[in-house]
Amino acid sequence: MPIHELAAVGAATCWALTGILSASPAGHLGALAFNRTRQLFVACLLLVYVLVSGTWRELQPDVFWPLILSGFIGIFVGDTLLFTCLNRLGPRRSGILFALNAPIAAVLGWIVLGERLSGTAVAGIGLTLCGVLLAILFGKGKSQLHHWEKVKGPLWLGVLVGLMAALSQAVGSLIARPIMAAGIDPMAASMLRVAVAALCLTALTQLPVEAFRPKGPLTLSVFLQTALTGIIALAFGMTLLLYALSGGQVGIVSTLSATSPVIILPMLWLKTREVPAPGAWAGAALVVIGMALIFWR
C-alpha cells in the first residue's frame, strides 16, 4: 500500500485511539469541561505555530468569519455533543454514530453545493445507515460486562446526541470546504476554528448553571490524559490526514481515514478483554463498505 494511503489509515488509528483515551477523563470532568481543557491546550499549540510561521496573515475578513462559524458549529457544538454521547454510550457506539458525518456531508454537499451524488453513493449511504443500526442494536454480547458497553440513560437520547454531533461536524466541514479549496493554510484555519470553540466553551462553563460545571477536579493526571487526546487527534491525526491528501486520491483517502469504527474494535478487545459481538463487527464492516461506495470515483 502506498505511503499516502498508509498515512490515511494512521489518521483513522489516531482517532480510534482518541475515542478510547477520552473515555476516562471525559467521564471524570464531564463533556463540557473535558472539551474546554482539550481545545484550550490545542489552540495554544496551534497559535504558536501560526505566529512563528506567519500564516496568521492569511486570516483575512473574507475567510475569517466563515471559519469562525465553521468552528462554532463543527467543533464547539459537534465535539461537545460527541463527548456527551461518549459519556452516555461508550467509545464503540459513539464512534460509529460519529462516522455518519461522512454520508451526512455527502447529502448536504448535494443539496447545498450541488455536488453530484451518484447511485453508487446513495447505495453507500444506505449501507452505512444499516451498519450503524446493526452495530447499535446488536453490537453488544450478553457476556460483555465492561462499563463502556453500558448505556447511561435512554438509548434513543444517546443516539440522538450522536446524530446531532455528526450533523454538526458535517455542517462545519461544509462551511469550511470552499475556503480550504482556495488554498488557505490548514493549520491557520484549524487554529481559528479551535480557538473559537475553546472561547465558547470557556464562556459556557463560567455560567452559574450546575450542568455546565466540571464533574470532578482537574488534577495533573486528568490534564495530561486530556492533553494527550488533543495531541493524538489533532497534532498527529490531522497532520497524517493532510499528508495523505497531499499525494493520495481524495476518495480513497477519505474512505481509509473513516475506518475508525473498525479499528477501534480490536483496541477495545485489548483494553476490556471482551471480544466484540458479531453485530459490532458486521455493523462496522458495513459502515466502511458504505464509506467506500460514497467516495467511489
N, C-alpha and C positions, 0 to 999 in steps of 0.2 A: 504494500500500500504506500503511495507517495507520501512525502513528509507533510504536505499541507493537509491531507485527509487525516493523518495521524494527529495533527495539531487540533483538528476539529473534535476528534474522539477525546483528546486530552482535555479540551474545554468542557465537554459533557461530563467527564470524570470529575473535574473540579467542582462542577455544580452539584453533582450527585453527592460528593463528599461533604460539601457545604450543608446539604439538607440534613445529613446525619449529625455533623458537628454543631449545628444550630439548635438541635432539639433541646439539649440541656440548658444552655444559657438563655434561650428564648423562653423556656418554661420557668426559669428562675426569675428573670426580670419582667416577663410579660412582653407581648408583641411590640408595644409602642416603645418602651424603654430600651429593649434589645435593639430594635431597628434604629433608634436615635443614636445610640452609642456606636453602632456599626457604621452608620452613614457619616457621623461627625469624624470618625477616625479616617475613613476612606477619603472624605472630602479634603481633609488636611493633607493627606499624601498626594492627592491629585493636584492640589493647589500649589504645592512645592514644585512639582514638575512643570505646571503651566507657567509659573513665574520665572523659573530658571530657563525654560526653553523659549519664552517669549510668545508662545502661541495664544496668550490672552488677547493679543491684538486682533485675532480672528473673530472674537465675540462682538461683532458689530450689531447695531439695533435690529437689522433685518433677520438675524438669526437668534439674537438674544432672547426675545420674548417668546417665540415658538419653543425654544429649548427649555425655558422656564416652565411653560405649560406642559411640555412633554415630561419634564422631571416631576412636576406636581402629580400628574395623573399616573405616569408609568412607574415611578419609584416611590414617592410618598404614599399614594393610595395603594398601588399594586403590591409593594413589598410589605406594607403594614397588614394588608389583608392576607397575604401569603403566610406570614408568620403567625397570624391569628389562626389560619387554617392548620398550620403545622402543630400548634398547641392543641387543637381540637381533634385532628385526625391522624397525626403522626407523619413521619417523613415519607413513607411509601405512598399513601393516599394523596397527600398534599402535592408531592412531586408529579404524580401522574395527572392530577387535575390541572396543575400549572402548565403542563405540556400542551394544554388546549389553546394556549396563546397563539400557537402557530396556525392552526386552522381558523381561529377567530380572526387573526391578522390577514389571512388569505381572503376570507369573506369580506372583511372591511375594505381591503385593497380593491376588491372587485366592485363594491358598492360606491366607495368614496372616490377612489383614484381611477376607476375604470380599467383596472388591471385584468388581464384575461384569466378566466377561471375555466379550465378545460374539463371535459367529462372525467378524465383521469383524476384531476384534483378533487372534483366532487366526490368521486368514489373514495378517495383517500380521506376526506373529511368524515364520511360515513363510517369508514373502518376505525378511524381514530375515536370517534364518539362511542362506537361499540366496545372498543378496547377499554376505554375509561369506565364505562358502565360495568363491564365484566370484572375489572380489577377492583372497583369499589364494592360491588355486591358479592362477589365470590372470591375475593383475593385474600381472605383470612381463613386459615385452617383451624379446626377445633383444638388442635394441640398447641397453637400459638398463644402463649400467655404473657408475652412481654408487654410492658405498659405502652410501648409505641404502637401496638396494634389495637389498643383500646380506644373507643370513641368517647370523647368527653362532650356531653350534651347531645342534642338531637343530630342524627346523621345528616338529615336534609339541610340543617343550618350550616354545618361544616362544609358540605358540598357547595352550597350557595356562596359561601365566603370564598372558597377556592375558585369557583367560576368567575366571581367578580374580580378576583386577583388576576386571573388570566385575561379577562376583558380589559382591565386597566393597563396591563403590560402591553397588550396588542394596540390599544389606542395611543399609548405613549410612543410606541415604535412607529405607528402610522404618522404621527405628527412630526417626528424627527426624521423620517425617511427622506423627504425632499431636501432637507438641509444637509444631511450626510452625503447625499448624492452629489451635492455641489462641491464637495471636497474639503469641508472643514475638518480640522484636526480632531480625531476621535477622542483623544484624551482631554482636550479642552472642552469639548461638548459634554463628555462624561462628568468632568469636574463641576460644570454649571448645573447639570441635572441632579447630581448627587447633593451638591450644596443646597439647592432649593429644598430638596426632600429633608435634609438634615435640619435646616432652619424651621421648616414647618413642624417637624416632629418635636423640636425643642420647644417651640411656642405651645404646642398642644399639651405637652407633658407638664407645662407650668400652670395650666388652668386648674382651678380648685375643684376638680372632678376626680373622685376616688378611682374610677375605672381607668383614668389616664395616668395614674401614679404607678411607679415601679412596684412590682410584687415583692421583690427582695432587694437587698443592698447590692451595690456594685462593688464587689470585692475584687482584689487583684486577679484572682484566678478566673472569675467570670469575665472580667475585662479582657484578659489575654485570650480566652476562648472566643469572645465576641470579635475581637480584632482579627484573630486568625481566620474566621469565616469571611471577613471582608477582604483580606489579602488573597485567600484562595479563590474566591468567587470573582473578584474584580481585577486584582493585580495579575494573577496567573490566568484565570479562566478567560477574561476578556482579552488579554494580550494574545493568548493562543488562538482565540476566535479571529481576531483582527489579522494575525499572521496567516491563518488558514484562508481567509478571504482574499489575501494579497496574491495568492497563487493558485487557489482551487476554484472549481466551478461553484457558483453560489448555491445552486440546488443541492448538490452533493454535500457541501459544507454545512448547509442549513439542516439537512437530514441527519448527518452524523452528529452534529452538535446538539440535536434534540433527542439523543438516545439515553438521556439521564434516567428515565423510568426503568430501563432495563439494567443499566449499570448499577443502580442503587440496590437492586435485589441481592446480588452476591455480597455487597457490603453489609447489608442488613443481616444476612445469613451469618457472616463472620462476627458481627457485633452482638447479635442476640442469641446466637447458637440455635436458632429456629429456622428450619427450612421453609422458605416462602411457599404458600399454597399454589397448586396448579393454576388456579384462576388468576393469581397475581402474575405469573409468568406469561400466561396466554394473553391477558389484557395488555401487559407491557409490550409484548411482541406485536400485537395488533396496532398499538399506538405507533410503533416505529415503522411498520409497513405502511400505515396510513400516511405518516410524515413523508416517506419516500415517494408515495404517489402524488402528494400535494406539491412537492418540489420537483417532480419529474419534468425534464425538459426534452 
